[in-house]
Amino acid sequence: MTDFAHQIQALRPQLLRYARNQLRNNAWAEDAVSETLLAALEKPLAYTGAAQLKTWLTGILKHKVIDQIRRHRREVSTSTDDDHEDLDDLLFKSNGHWQEMPADWGHPGAALGQRQFFDVLEACMEHLPGQQGRVFVMREWLELDTEEICKETGISATNLFVLLHRARLRLRECLQVNWFTGQHTPN
């Protein structure tokens, strides 16, 4: 095995973790990572060194994850009971103000640089209900536009925006409890 192949193989666990977080299906994640590694090994000269190897592989993996979503879109649940829970009533007063003012998050930019924060964020994302988590990943991690997400999931743009809003509220609440209050342990 070449040095390049060893470097790629060493990054496999990190790529697999990323794919599992995005797809929430171990078999699909394994397929996406295998396709990524195969693509990298088939064309090693495509890696010019302009970015870190992990960054380059993650870019390839993003496309493989999208391919997996497209390939298996009929197998993914489109709605759960949790998707319909009205979080607005729990978090906001009738006049639109917070029920309980959020704690000061300090300097979020500094927190983003900490690996622990990403561990808590990933754990919070794993707790998002099926469709909320799926559309959030498609929008924020895979950077798909509204039209493509709606086409892939079979939902309307209005429904997408509601799901994204609810996902962000859930993530905000989870991060509030598990990161910004100082506990640093995911649910």
TIVO-2410 file (N, C-alpha, C; in nm, 3 decimals):
# residues 187
REC num residu      c1      c2      c3 atome chaine
REC   1      M   0.084  -0.117   0.000     N      A
REC   1      M   0.000   0.000   0.000    CA      A
REC   1      M   0.089   0.124   0.000     C      A
REC   2      T   0.057   0.220  -0.083     N      A
REC   2      T   0.136   0.342  -0.094    CA      A
REC   2      T   0.113   0.432   0.027     C      A
REC   3      D   0.199   0.532   0.042     N      A
REC   3      D   0.186   0.628   0.150    CA      A
REC   3      D   0.053   0.703   0.138     C      A
REC   4      F   0.016   0.738   0.014     N      A
REC   4      F  -0.111   0.807  -0.011    CA      A
REC   4      F  -0.228   0.720   0.035     C      A
REC   5      A  -0.224   0.592   0.003     N      A
REC   5      A  -0.331   0.500   0.042    CA      A
REC   5      A  -0.338   0.487   0.194     C      A
REC   6      H  -0.223   0.485   0.261     N      A
REC   6      H  -0.220   0.479   0.408    CA      A
REC   6      H  -0.283   0.604   0.469     C      A
REC   7      Q  -0.250   0.719   0.413     N      A
REC   7      Q  -0.307   0.845   0.463    CA      A
REC   7      Q  -0.458   0.846   0.447     C      A
REC   8      I  -0.505   0.800   0.332     N      A
REC   8      I  -0.648   0.795   0.307    CA      A
REC   8      I  -0.715   0.698   0.404     C      A
REC   9      Q  -0.657   0.581   0.420     N      A
REC   9      Q  -0.714   0.479   0.509    CA      A
REC   9      Q  -0.719   0.530   0.653     C      A
REC  10      A  -0.622   0.609   0.694     N      A
REC  10      A  -0.619   0.663   0.830    CA      A
REC  10      A  -0.736   0.759   0.854     C      A
REC  11      L  -0.785   0.823   0.748     N      A
REC  11      L  -0.896   0.917   0.761    CA      A
REC  11      L  -1.033   0.850   0.752     C      A
REC  12      R  -1.035   0.721   0.721     N      A
REC  12      R  -1.161   0.648   0.703    CA      A
REC  12      R  -1.255   0.661   0.824     C      A
REC  13      P  -1.209   0.642   0.949     N      A
REC  13      P  -1.301   0.653   1.063    CA      A
REC  13      P  -1.368   0.791   1.073     C      A
REC  14      Q  -1.293   0.897   1.044     N      A
REC  14      Q  -1.350   1.031   1.050    CA      A
REC  14      Q  -1.453   1.051   0.939     C      A
REC  15      L  -1.422   1.001   0.821     N      A
REC  15      L  -1.516   1.011   0.709    CA      A
REC  15      L  -1.643   0.931   0.737     C      A
REC  16      L  -1.627   0.815   0.796     N      A
REC  16      L  -1.741   0.730   0.828    CA      A
REC  16      L  -1.830   0.797   0.932     C      A
REC  17      R  -1.768   0.858   1.030     N      A
REC  17      R  -1.846   0.930   1.132    CA      A
REC  17      R  -1.926   1.043   1.068     C      A
REC  18      Y  -1.863   1.117   0.980     N      A
REC  18      Y  -1.931   1.226   0.909    CA      A
REC  18      Y  -2.049   1.171   0.828     C      A
REC  19      A  -2.025   1.064   0.753     N      A
REC  19      A  -2.130   1.007   0.668    CA      A
REC  19      A  -2.245   0.953   0.753     C      A
REC  20      R  -2.214   0.890   0.865     N      A
REC  20      R  -2.321   0.838   0.953    CA      A
REC  20      R  -2.406   0.952   1.008     C      A
REC  21      N  -2.341   1.062   1.043     N      A
REC  21      N  -2.417   1.178   1.092    CA      A
REC  21      N  -2.507   1.235   0.985     C      A
REC  22      Q  -2.463   1.231   0.861     N      A
REC  22      Q  -2.542   1.287   0.753    CA      A
REC  22      Q  -2.654   1.194   0.709     C      A
REC  23      L  -2.625   1.066   0.700     N      A
REC  23      L  -2.720   0.971   0.642    CA      A
REC  23      L  -2.804   0.897   0.745     C      A
REC  24      R  -2.754   0.883   0.866     N      A
REC  24      R  -2.823   0.812   0.973    CA      A
REC  24      R  -2.857   0.668   0.936     C      A
REC  25      N  -2.770   0.610   0.858     N      A
REC  25      N  -2.787   0.471   0.816    CA      A
REC  25      N  -2.646   0.415   0.795     C      A
REC  26      N  -2.610   0.316   0.876     N      A
REC  26      N  -2.473   0.264   0.872    CA      A
REC  26      N  -2.435   0.207   0.736     C      A
REC  27      A  -2.525   0.132   0.674     N      A
REC  27      A  -2.495   0.070   0.544    CA      A
REC  27      A  -2.473   0.177   0.437     C      A
REC  28      W  -2.559   0.277   0.434     N      A
REC  28      W  -2.545   0.385   0.335    CA      A
REC  28      W  -2.416   0.461   0.360     C      A
REC  29      A  -2.384   0.485   0.487     N      A
REC  29      A  -2.262   0.558   0.521    CA      A
REC  29      A  -2.139   0.479   0.476     C      A
REC  30      E  -2.140   0.348   0.501     N      A
REC  30      E  -2.029   0.262   0.456    CA      A
REC  30      E  -2.012   0.270   0.304     C      A
REC  31      D  -2.125   0.265   0.233     N      A
REC  31      D  -2.119   0.273   0.088    CA      A
REC  31      D  -2.061   0.406   0.042     C      A
REC  32      A  -2.108   0.516   0.102     N      A
REC  32      A  -2.061   0.649   0.062    CA      A
REC  32      A  -1.910   0.664   0.087     C      A
REC  33      V  -1.863   0.616   0.202     N      A
REC  33      V  -1.721   0.627   0.234    CA      A
REC  33      V  -1.638   0.537   0.142     C      A
REC  34      S  -1.687   0.416   0.117     N      A
REC  34      S  -1.615   0.326   0.026    CA      A
REC  34      S  -1.603   0.387  -0.113     C      A
REC  35      E  -1.712   0.447  -0.162     N      A
REC  35      E  -1.708   0.511  -0.293    CA      A
REC  35      E  -1.612   0.629  -0.293     C      A
REC  36      T  -1.607   0.702  -0.183     N      A
REC  36      T  -1.516   0.816  -0.171    CA      A
REC  36      T  -1.370   0.770  -0.177     C      A
REC  37      L  -1.339   0.668  -0.098     N      A
REC  37      L  -1.201   0.618  -0.094    CA      A
REC  37      L  -1.161   0.559  -0.229     C      A
REC  38      L  -1.253   0.489  -0.292     N      A
REC  38      L  -1.226   0.431  -0.423    CA      A
REC  38      L  -1.198   0.542  -0.525     C      A
REC  39      A  -1.281   0.646  -0.523     N      A
REC  39      A  -1.262   0.757  -0.617    CA      A
REC  39      A  -1.126   0.824  -0.594     C      A
REC  40      A  -1.086   0.840  -0.469     N      A
REC  40      A  -0.957   0.903  -0.438    CA      A
REC  40      A  -0.841   0.814  -0.481     C      A
REC  41      L  -0.854   0.685  -0.460     N      A
REC  41      L  -0.745   0.594  -0.495    CA      A
REC  41      L  -0.733   0.572  -0.646     C      A
REC  42      E  -0.846   0.583  -0.716     N      A
REC  42      E  -0.842   0.567  -0.862    CA      A
REC  42      E  -0.775   0.686  -0.930     C      A
REC  43      K  -0.787   0.804  -0.870     N      A
REC  43      K  -0.729   0.924  -0.930    CA      A
REC  43      K  -0.647   1.001  -0.827     C      A
REC  44      P  -0.536   0.945  -0.782     N      A
REC  44      P  -0.456   1.012  -0.679    CA      A
REC  44      P  -0.397   1.145  -0.726     C      A
REC  45      L  -0.377   1.161  -0.855     N      A
REC  45      L  -0.320   1.286  -0.906    CA      A
REC  45      L  -0.420   1.402  -0.901     C      A
REC  46      A  -0.547   1.370  -0.879     N      A
REC  46      A  -0.648   1.475  -0.866    CA      A
REC  46      A  -0.626   1.555  -0.736     C      A
REC  47      Y  -0.562   1.491  -0.638     N      A
REC  47      Y  -0.528   1.562  -0.515    CA      A
REC  47      Y  -0.400   1.641  -0.538     C      A
REC  48      T  -0.417   1.773  -0.544     N      A
REC  48      T  -0.304   1.861  -0.576    CA      A
REC  48      T  -0.232   1.912  -0.452     C      A
REC  49      G  -0.291   1.890  -0.336     N      A
REC  49      G  -0.230   1.940  -0.213    CA      A
REC  49      G  -0.269   2.083  -0.181     C      A
REC  50      A  -0.360   2.141  -0.259     N      A
REC  50      A  -0.404   2.278  -0.234    CA      A
REC  50      A  -0.482   2.289  -0.103     C      A
REC  51      A  -0.544   2.179  -0.061     N      A
REC  51      A  -0.616   2.174   0.066    CA      A
REC  51      A  -0.566   2.053   0.143     C      A
REC  52      Q  -0.604   2.043   0.268     N      A
REC  52      Q  -0.567   1.926   0.345    CA      A
REC  52      Q  -0.635   1.804   0.284     C      A
REC  53      L  -0.574   1.689   0.298     N      A
REC  53      L  -0.629   1.566   0.243    CA      A
REC  53      L  -0.769   1.539   0.298     C      A
REC  54      K  -0.788   1.562   0.426     N      A
REC  54      K  -0.920   1.541   0.489    CA      A
REC  54      K  -1.026   1.632   0.425     C      A
REC  55      T  -0.990   1.755   0.399     N      A
REC  55      T  -1.083   1.849   0.337    CA      A
REC  55      T  -1.119   1.804   0.195     C      A
REC  56      W  -1.022   1.760   0.122     N      A
REC  56      W  -1.045   1.712  -0.015    CA      A
REC  56      W  -1.137   1.590  -0.014     C      A
REC  57      L  -1.107   1.495   0.075     N      A
REC  57      L  -1.190   1.374   0.084    CA      A
REC  57      L  -1.332   1.406   0.130     C      A
REC  58      T  -1.345   1.500   0.222     N      A
REC  58      T  -1.478   1.539   0.269    CA      A
REC  58      T  -1.559   1.602   0.155     C      A
REC  59      G  -1.493   1.677   0.069     N      A
REC  59      G  -1.560   1.733  -0.048    CA      A
REC  59      G  -1.613   1.624  -0.140     C      A
REC  60      I  -1.535   1.521  -0.161     N      A
REC  60      I  -1.580   1.407  -0.242    CA      A
REC  60      I  -1.695   1.337  -0.171     C      A
REC  61      L  -1.680   1.320  -0.039     N      A
REC  61      L  -1.781   1.249   0.039    CA      A
REC  61      L  -1.915   1.322   0.036     C      A
REC  62      K  -1.914   1.454   0.037     N      A
REC  62      K  -2.040   1.529   0.030    CA      A
REC  62      K  -2.120   1.486  -0.092     C      A
REC  63      H  -2.053   1.473  -0.205     N      A
REC  63      H  -2.122   1.433  -0.328    CA      A
REC  63      H  -2.171   1.288  -0.318     C      A
REC  64      K  -2.094   1.203  -0.256     N      A
REC  64      K  -2.134   1.063  -0.240    CA      A
REC  64      K  -2.253   1.051  -0.145     C      A
REC  65      V  -2.258   1.137  -0.043     N      A
REC  65      V  -2.372   1.139   0.049    CA      A
REC  65      V  -2.498   1.182  -0.025     C      A
REC  66      I  -2.486   1.284  -0.108     N      A
REC  66      I  -2.601   1.329  -0.188    CA      A
REC  66      I  -2.647   1.216  -0.280     C      A
REC  67      D  -2.552   1.145  -0.340     N      A
REC  67      D  -2.587   1.031  -0.425    CA      A
REC  67      D  -2.663   0.925  -0.346     C      A
REC  68      Q  -2.620   0.899  -0.223     N      A
REC  68      Q  -2.688   0.799  -0.140    CA      A
REC  68      Q  -2.830   0.845  -0.106     C      A
REC  69      I  -2.846   0.973  -0.076     N      A
REC  69      I  -2.980   1.026  -0.046    CA      A
REC  69      I  -3.070   1.009  -0.166     C      A
REC  70      R  -3.020   1.042  -0.284     N      A
REC  70      R  -3.099   1.026  -0.406    CA      A
REC  70      R  -3.132   0.880  -0.432     C      A
REC  71      R  -3.036   0.794  -0.413     N      A
REC  71      R  -3.053   0.651  -0.440    CA      A
REC  71      R  -3.157   0.589  -0.347     C      A
REC  72      H  -3.163   0.636  -0.225     N      A
REC  72      H  -3.248   0.574  -0.124    CA      A
REC  72      H  -3.363   0.663  -0.078     C      A
REC  73      R  -3.398   0.764  -0.152     N      A
REC  73      R  -3.496   0.861  -0.105    CA      A
REC  73      R  -3.630   0.799  -0.072     C      A
REC  74      R  -3.669   0.692  -0.137     N      A
REC  74      R  -3.798   0.630  -0.108    CA      A
REC  74      R  -3.795   0.550   0.022     C      A
REC  75      E  -3.677   0.520   0.073     N      A
REC  75      E  -3.665   0.440   0.195    CA      A
REC  75      E  -3.665   0.526   0.321     C      A
REC  76      V  -3.654   0.658   0.307     N      A
REC  76      V  -3.644   0.746   0.422    CA      A
REC  76      V  -3.783   0.789   0.465     C      A
REC  77      S  -3.808   0.785   0.595     N      A
REC  77      S  -3.935   0.829   0.650    CA      A
REC  77      S  -3.953   0.977   0.619     C      A
REC  78      T  -4.074   1.015   0.580     N      A
REC  78      T  -4.097   1.155   0.545    CA      A
REC  78      T  -4.154   1.236   0.659     C      A
REC  79      S  -4.202   1.171   0.765     N      A
REC  79      S  -4.261   1.247   0.874    CA      A
REC  79      S  -4.264   1.162   1.000     C      A
REC  80      T  -4.251   1.228   1.114     N      A
REC  80      T  -4.267   1.161   1.242    CA      A
REC  80      T  -4.357   1.246   1.329     C      A
REC  81      D  -4.404   1.190   1.438     N      A
REC  81      D  -4.488   1.267   1.529    CA      A
REC  81      D  -4.412   1.385   1.585     C      A
REC  82      D  -4.281   1.369   1.607     N      A
REC  82      D  -4.200   1.479   1.661    CA      A
REC  82      D  -4.193   1.598   1.567     C      A
REC  83      D  -4.207   1.573   1.436     N      A
REC  83      D  -4.201   1.682   1.340    CA      A
REC  83      D  -4.318   1.780   1.358     C      A
REC  84      H  -4.426   1.732   1.419     N      A
REC  84      H  -4.546   1.814   1.430    CA      A
REC  84      H  -4.560   1.880   1.567     C      A
REC  85      E  -4.467   1.853   1.657     N      A
REC  85      E  -4.472   1.913   1.789    CA      A
REC  85      E  -4.453   2.064   1.773     C      A
REC  86      D  -4.537   2.141   1.839     N      A
REC  86      D  -4.531   2.285   1.823    CA      A
REC  86      D  -4.435   2.345   1.925     C      A
REC  87      L  -4.310   2.360   1.886     N      A
REC  87      L  -4.207   2.414   1.974    CA      A
REC  87      L  -4.225   2.563   1.998     C      A
REC  88      D  -4.289   2.632   1.903     N      A
REC  88      D  -4.309   2.775   1.921    CA      A
REC  88      D  -4.388   2.803   2.048     C      A
REC  89      D  -4.490   2.721   2.077     N      A
REC  89      D  -4.570   2.742   2.197    CA      A
REC  89      D  -4.488   2.717   2.324     C      A
REC  90      L  -4.393   2.624   2.316     N      A
REC  90      L  -4.311   2.594   2.432    CA      A
REC  90      L  -4.204   2.700   2.458     C      A
REC  91      L  -4.153   2.761   2.351     N      A
REC  91      L  -4.040   2.853   2.366    CA      A
REC  91      L  -4.079   3.001   2.364     C      A
REC  92      F  -4.195   3.033   2.303     N      A
REC  92      F  -4.231   3.173   2.286    CA      A
REC  92      F  -4.366   3.205   2.349     C      A
REC  93      K  -4.379   3.326   2.399     N      A
REC  93      K  -4.507   3.377   2.450    CA      A
REC  93      K  -4.595   3.413   2.331     C      A
REC  94      S  -4.721   3.441   2.356     N      A
REC  94      S  -4.814   3.476   2.248    CA      A
REC  94      S  -4.774   3.605   2.177     C      A
REC  95      N  -4.699   3.692   2.246     N      A
REC  95      N  -4.656   3.817   2.182    CA      A
REC  95      N  -4.527   3.801   2.102     C      A
REC  96      G  -4.474   3.676   2.095     N      A
REC  96      G  -4.355   3.650   2.015    CA      A
REC  96      G  -4.224   3.659   2.090     C      A
REC  97      H  -4.227   3.698   2.216     N      A
REC  97      H  -4.105   3.707   2.297    CA      A
REC  97      H  -4.075   3.571   2.359     C      A
REC  98      W  -3.948   3.551   2.395     N      A
REC  98      W  -3.906   3.425   2.456    CA      A
REC  98      W  -3.981   3.403   2.586     C      A
REC  99      Q  -4.019   3.276   2.614     N      A
REC  99      Q  -4.075   3.239   2.744    CA      A
REC  99      Q  -3.968   3.263   2.850     C      A
REC 100      E  -3.849   3.217   2.820     N      A
REC 100      E  -3.734   3.232   2.909    CA      A
REC 100      E  -3.619   3.283   2.825     C      A
REC 101      M  -3.564   3.394   2.861     N      A
REC 101      M  -3.457   3.456   2.783    CA      A
REC 101      M  -3.338   3.360   2.771     C      A
REC 102      P  -3.285   3.339   2.651     N      A
REC 102      P  -3.169   3.251   2.634    CA      A
REC 102      P  -3.048   3.307   2.710     C      A
REC 103      A  -2.966   3.216   2.760     N      A
REC 103      A  -2.844   3.258   2.830    CA      A
REC 103      A  -2.748   3.321   2.730     C      A
REC 104      D  -2.663   3.406   2.779     N      A
REC 104      D  -2.561   3.469   2.695    CA      A
REC 104      D  -2.464   3.361   2.647     C      A
REC 105      W  -2.446   3.351   2.518     N      A
REC 105      W  -2.360   3.248   2.460    CA      A
REC 105      W  -2.215   3.294   2.453     C      A
REC 106      G  -2.186   3.411   2.501     N      A
REC 106      G  -2.048   3.459   2.500    CA      A
REC 106      G  -2.002   3.485   2.358     C      A
REC 107      H  -1.891   3.424   2.319     N      A
REC 107      H  -1.833   3.440   2.186    CA      A
REC 107      H  -1.845   3.309   2.110     C      A
REC 108      P  -1.956   3.288   2.038     N      A
REC 108      P  -1.974   3.160   1.967    CA      A
REC 108      P  -1.861   3.128   1.871     C      A
REC 109      G  -1.798   3.227   1.814     N      A
REC 109      G  -1.687   3.203   1.722    CA      A
REC 109      G  -1.574   3.127   1.789     C      A
REC 110      A  -1.546   3.159   1.914     N      A
REC 110      A  -1.442   3.089   1.988    CA      A
REC 110      A  -1.484   2.945   2.017     C      A
REC 111      A  -1.613   2.927   2.047     N      A
REC 111      A  -1.664   2.792   2.077    CA      A
REC 111      A  -1.657   2.702   1.954     C      A
REC 112      L  -1.675   2.761   1.837     N      A
REC 112      L  -1.672   2.681   1.714    CA      A
REC 112      L  -1.536   2.616   1.692     C      A
REC 113      G  -1.434   2.677   1.743     N      A
REC 113      G  -1.299   2.624   1.725    CA      A
REC 113      G  -1.268   2.507   1.817     C      A
REC 114      Q  -1.357   2.476   1.906     N      A
REC 114      Q  -1.331   2.370   2.003    CA      A
REC 114      Q  -1.395   2.239   1.955     C      A
REC 115      R  -1.317   2.136   1.955     N      A
REC 115      R  -1.364   2.005   1.910    CA      A
REC 115      R  -1.480   1.955   1.997     C      A
REC 116      Q  -1.477   1.985   2.125     N      A
REC 116      Q  -1.584   1.941   2.213    CA      A
REC 116      Q  -1.718   1.998   2.168     C      A
REC 117      F  -1.716   2.122   2.121     N      A
REC 117      F  -1.840   2.183   2.074    CA      A
REC 117      F  -1.898   2.102   1.958     C      A
REC 118      F  -1.812   2.061   1.866     N      A
REC 118      F  -1.861   1.983   1.752    CA      A
REC 118      F  -1.914   1.847   1.796     C      A
REC 119      D  -1.853   1.788   1.897     N      A
REC 119      D  -1.903   1.661   1.949    CA      A
REC 119      D  -2.044   1.679   2.005     C      A
REC 120      V  -2.066   1.786   2.080     N      A
REC 120      V  -2.199   1.813   2.136    CA      A
REC 120      V  -2.296   1.845   2.023     C      A
REC 121      L  -2.253   1.925   1.925     N      A
REC 121      L  -2.339   1.958   1.811    CA      A
REC 121      L  -2.380   1.832   1.735     C      A
REC 122      E  -2.287   1.743   1.710     N      A
REC 122      E  -2.320   1.618   1.640    CA      A
REC 122      E  -2.418   1.535   1.720     C      A
REC 123      A  -2.398   1.528   1.851     N      A
REC 123      A  -2.491   1.452   1.936    CA      A
REC 123      A  -2.629   1.515   1.932     C      A
REC 124      C  -2.635   1.647   1.933     N      A
REC 124      C  -2.764   1.716   1.925    CA      A
REC 124      C  -2.831   1.688   1.790     C      A
REC 125      M  -2.753   1.687   1.683     N      A
REC 125      M  -2.809   1.660   1.550    CA      A
REC 125      M  -2.864   1.518   1.541     C      A
REC 126      E  -2.800   1.424   1.610     N      A
REC 126      E  -2.847   1.286   1.608    CA      A
REC 126      E  -2.983   1.272   1.675     C      A
REC 127      H  -3.018   1.368   1.762     N      A
REC 127      H  -3.146   1.363   1.832    CA      A
REC 127      H  -3.258   1.434   1.756     C      A
REC 128      L  -3.227   1.495   1.642     N      A
REC 128      L  -3.333   1.558   1.563    CA      A
REC 128      L  -3.423   1.449   1.505     C      A
REC 129      P  -3.554   1.473   1.502     N      A
REC 129      P  -3.643   1.375   1.439    CA      A
REC 129      P  -3.607   1.356   1.292     C      A
REC 130      G  -3.644   1.241   1.238     N      A
REC 130      G  -3.604   1.198   1.104    CA      A
REC 130      G  -3.605   1.304   0.996     C      A
REC 131      Q  -3.722   1.356   0.961     N      A
REC 131      Q  -3.731   1.450   0.850    CA      A
REC 131      Q  -3.663   1.582   0.883     C      A
REC 132      Q  -3.675   1.629   1.007     N      A
REC 132      Q  -3.608   1.753   1.047    CA      A
REC 132      Q  -3.458   1.739   1.030     C      A
REC 133      G  -3.404   1.630   1.081     N      A
REC 133      G  -3.260   1.608   1.071    CA      A
REC 133      G  -3.214   1.596   0.927     C      A
REC 134      R  -3.292   1.527   0.848     N      A
REC 134      R  -3.255   1.505   0.708    CA      A
REC 134      R  -3.250   1.637   0.631     C      A
REC 135      V  -3.355   1.720   0.642     N      A
REC 135      V  -3.356   1.846   0.566    CA      A
REC 135      V  -3.254   1.944   0.621     C      A
REC 136      F  -3.228   1.940   0.753     N      A
REC 136      F  -3.127   2.027   0.809    CA      A
REC 136      F  -2.989   1.994   0.753     C      A
REC 137      V  -2.957   1.866   0.748     N      A
REC 137      V  -2.829   1.822   0.693    CA      A
REC 137      V  -2.819   1.860   0.546     C      A
REC 138      M  -2.926   1.839   0.472     N      A
REC 138      M  -2.924   1.871   0.329    CA      A
REC 138      M  -2.899   2.021   0.307     C      A
REC 139      R  -2.961   2.104   0.391     N      A
REC 139      R  -2.951   2.249   0.374    CA      A
REC 139      R  -2.818   2.303   0.427     C      A
REC 140      E  -2.784   2.270   0.552     N      A
REC 140      E  -2.672   2.333   0.619    CA      A
REC 140      E  -2.538   2.264   0.595     C      A
REC 141      W  -2.536   2.132   0.580     N      A
REC 141      W  -2.409   2.061   0.563    CA      A
REC 141      W  -2.381   2.033   0.416     C      A
REC 142      L  -2.485   1.991   0.345     N      A
REC 142      L  -2.465   1.958   0.204    CA      A
REC 142      L  -2.488   2.079   0.114     C      A
REC 143      E  -2.542   2.186   0.170     N      A
REC 143      E  -2.563   2.314   0.103    CA      A
REC 143      E  -2.649   2.302  -0.022     C      A
REC 144      L  -2.753   2.219  -0.014     N      A
REC 144      L  -2.847   2.208  -0.124    CA      A
REC 144      L  -2.946   2.324  -0.118     C      A
REC 145      D  -2.996   2.366  -0.233     N      A
REC 145      D  -3.092   2.476  -0.233    CA      A
REC 145      D  -3.233   2.423  -0.208     C      A
REC 146      T  -3.326   2.515  -0.184     N      A
REC 146      T  -3.464   2.480  -0.150    CA      A
REC 146      T  -3.526   2.391  -0.255     C      A
REC 147      E  -3.513   2.426  -0.380     N      A
REC 147      E  -3.576   2.350  -0.488    CA      A
REC 147      E  -3.528   2.205  -0.490     C      A
REC 148      E  -3.397   2.185  -0.474     N      A
REC 148      E  -3.343   2.050  -0.479    CA      A
REC 148      E  -3.386   1.968  -0.357     C      A
REC 149      I  -3.388   2.030  -0.239     N      A
REC 149      I  -3.432   1.959  -0.119    CA      A
REC 149      I  -3.578   1.918  -0.133     C      A
REC 150      C  -3.662   2.010  -0.181     N      A
REC 150      C  -3.804   1.980  -0.198    CA      A
REC 150      C  -3.824   1.867  -0.299     C      A
REC 151      K  -3.746   1.869  -0.405     N      A
REC 151      K  -3.756   1.765  -0.508    CA      A
REC 151      K  -3.716   1.629  -0.449     C      A
REC 152      E  -3.606   1.627  -0.373     N      A
REC 152      E  -3.555   1.501  -0.317    CA      A
REC 152      E  -3.647   1.444  -0.209     C      A
REC 153      T  -3.710   1.531  -0.131     N      A
REC 153      T  -3.790   1.484  -0.017    CA      A
REC 153      T  -3.939   1.478  -0.048     C      A
REC 154      G  -3.981   1.544  -0.156     N      A
REC 154      G  -4.123   1.544  -0.191    CA      A
REC 154      G  -4.207   1.633  -0.102     C      A
REC 155      I  -4.146   1.737  -0.044     N      A
REC 155      I  -4.221   1.829   0.042    CA      A
REC 155      I  -4.226   1.967  -0.023     C      A
REC 156      S  -4.317   2.049   0.025     N      A
REC 156      S  -4.329   2.185  -0.028    CA      A
REC 156      S  -4.222   2.274   0.035     C      A
REC 157      A  -4.198   2.388  -0.027     N      A
REC 157      A  -4.101   2.484   0.028    CA      A
REC 157      A  -4.146   2.533   0.165     C      A
REC 158      T  -4.276   2.555   0.182     N      A
REC 158      T  -4.328   2.600   0.311    CA      A
REC 158      T  -4.301   2.496   0.418     C      A
REC 159      N  -4.327   2.369   0.386     N      A
REC 159      N  -4.301   2.262   0.482    CA      A
REC 159      N  -4.152   2.255   0.513     C      A
REC 160      L  -4.068   2.272   0.413     N      A
REC 160      L  -3.923   2.271   0.434    CA      A
REC 160      L  -3.883   2.379   0.535     C      A
REC 161      F  -3.935   2.500   0.516     N      A
REC 161      F  -3.898   2.610   0.605    CA      A
REC 161      F  -3.946   2.585   0.747     C      A
REC 162      V  -4.062   2.523   0.762     N      A
REC 162      V  -4.112   2.489   0.896    CA      A
REC 162      V  -4.021   2.384   0.960     C      A
REC 163      L  -3.984   2.282   0.883     N      A
REC 163      L  -3.895   2.177   0.936    CA      A
REC 163      L  -3.759   2.234   0.975     C      A
REC 164      L  -3.704   2.323   0.891     N      A
REC 164      L  -3.575   2.385   0.922    CA      A
REC 164      L  -3.585   2.472   1.048     C      A
REC 165      H  -3.695   2.546   1.060     N      A
REC 165      H  -3.717   2.630   1.178    CA      A
REC 165      H  -3.721   2.543   1.303     C      A
REC 166      R  -3.796   2.434   1.299     N      A
REC 166      R  -3.809   2.346   1.414    CA      A
REC 166      R  -3.675   2.277   1.446     C      A
REC 167      A  -3.603   2.238   1.343     N      A
REC 167      A  -3.472   2.175   1.365    CA      A
REC 167      A  -3.377   2.274   1.434     C      A
REC 168      R  -3.378   2.398   1.388     N      A
REC 168      R  -3.289   2.499   1.448    CA      A
REC 168      R  -3.328   2.526   1.593     C      A
REC 169      L  -3.459   2.529   1.621     N      A
REC 169      L  -3.503   2.549   1.759    CA      A
REC 169      L  -3.458   2.433   1.847     C      A
REC 170      R  -3.470   2.311   1.797     N      A
REC 170      R  -3.428   2.194   1.874    CA      A
REC 170      R  -3.277   2.197   1.897     C      A
REC 171      L  -3.201   2.232   1.794     N      A
REC 171      L  -3.055   2.239   1.810    CA      A
REC 171      L  -3.017   2.349   1.908     C      A
REC 172      R  -3.086   2.461   1.900     N      A
REC 172      R  -3.060   2.571   1.991    CA      A
REC 172      R  -3.084   2.527   2.135     C      A
REC 173      E  -3.195   2.460   2.158     N      A
REC 173      E  -3.229   2.414   2.293    CA      A
REC 173      E  -3.127   2.310   2.343     C      A
REC 174      C  -3.091   2.216   2.257     N      A
REC 174      C  -2.994   2.113   2.294    CA      A
REC 174      C  -2.858   2.174   2.325     C      A
REC 175      L  -2.814   2.268   2.242     N      A
REC 175      L  -2.685   2.335   2.267    CA      A
REC 175      L  -2.692   2.419   2.394     C      A
REC 176      Q  -2.806   2.481   2.418     N      A
REC 176      Q  -2.824   2.562   2.539    CA      A
REC 176      Q  -2.803   2.475   2.663     C      A
REC 177      V  -2.865   2.359   2.663     N      A
REC 177      V  -2.857   2.269   2.778    CA      A
REC 177      V  -2.721   2.201   2.788     C      A
REC 178      N  -2.670   2.154   2.675     N      A
REC 178      N  -2.552   2.067   2.677    CA      A
REC 178      N  -2.419   2.138   2.653     C      A
REC 179      W  -2.421   2.263   2.611     N      A
REC 179      W  -2.295   2.331   2.588    CA      A
REC 179      W  -2.286   2.463   2.663     C      A
REC 180      F  -2.382   2.551   2.638     N      A
REC 180      F  -2.369   2.687   2.687    CA      A
REC 180      F  -2.398   2.702   2.836     C      A
REC 181      T  -2.458   2.602   2.898     N      A
REC 181      T  -2.478   2.609   3.043    CA      A
REC 181      T  -2.362   2.547   3.118     C      A
REC 182      G  -2.265   2.491   3.044     N      A
REC 182      G  -2.143   2.441   3.106    CA      A
REC 182      G  -2.142   2.291   3.135     C      A
REC 183      Q  -2.247   2.218   3.100     N      A
REC 183      Q  -2.250   2.076   3.131    CA      A
REC 183      Q  -2.162   1.995   3.036     C      A
REC 184      H  -2.157   2.031   2.909     N      A
REC 184      H  -2.074   1.968   2.806    CA      A
REC 184      H  -2.093   1.818   2.793     C      A
REC 185      T  -2.212   1.771   2.816     N      A
REC 185      T  -2.241   1.628   2.790    CA      A
REC 185      T  -2.369   1.618   2.711     C      A
REC 186      P  -2.364   1.559   2.591     N      A
REC 186      P  -2.483   1.549   2.509    CA      A
REC 186      P  -2.586   1.456   2.570     C      A
REC 187      N  -2.713   1.479   2.534     N      A
REC 187      N  -2.825   1.395   2.584    CA      A
REC 187      N  -2.805   1.252   2.543     C      A
***
